[in-house]
Amino acid sequence: MDPPMTMLIVATNGDEKLLFSDWGDDDETAVAEEKERKREGKYKYSIIVPTYNERLNIALIFYLMIGVMMALKKLSSNCRTCMLLRARAKKLGLGTAYIHGLKHATGDFVVIMDADLSHHPKYLPSSIKKRLEKNASIVTCTRYVKGGGVHRWNLMRKLTSRRANVLAQTLLWPDVSDLTRSFMLYKKSVLEDMISSCVSKCCVFQMEMIVRATRKGYHIEEVPITFVDRVFGTSKLEGSEIVEYLKGLVYLLLTT
């Protein structure tokens, strides 16, 4: 059964305001619909999109997201949307963004993805389909399986990404093909468990989550995606983040 979608998009940039909602006219309606959904055994999905200085990309990714949801509405009349932007005075790290986003996520399953358009929303249906077919706790979108890849990267960036991933694979043996991306679908209870288990708050956070998930024996599936370089803005990868990545690898090697 294809699930209804109630998507909550939480960002960490811009003024805090409710952008769009079709939750119904009153709380009683929402409560009644929630009870009916649970009786029918349907699932609800939330999406967390951490951002930092992504003003040029926010509107476009929301537009693309709504396009995907309109397609999914053809599968379910119960597809609803709620979008929220939350302001941050400074960059707080991915881990902090996930923690804050999870507080607002009401879905049974949670998708996390980047706001720079490198993670296209068109892959959401295939991720959901894989979860339904395999009853997976986690579905990770990967560049490094058949059907996946990267687009608009120069040779140096491709080599850097590959080397970082190969190094992590060699040291950690995570049983997943792509450790350096953050486009994933989690069962909400699993994501809550992973976040509570993780120490990292920076670029290593998503890698720590997936590594600890494999150690705990959660059922993980993969779907191929083509990673496309950002359309607007510049990459936030800095020398300090490379150092943090290497420190994170050593930490995970010693603690997992």
Order of alpha helices (4+ residues) and beta strands (2+ residues): beta-beta-alpha-beta-alpha-beta-alpha-beta-alpha-beta-beta-alpha-beta-alpha-alpha-beta-beta-alpha
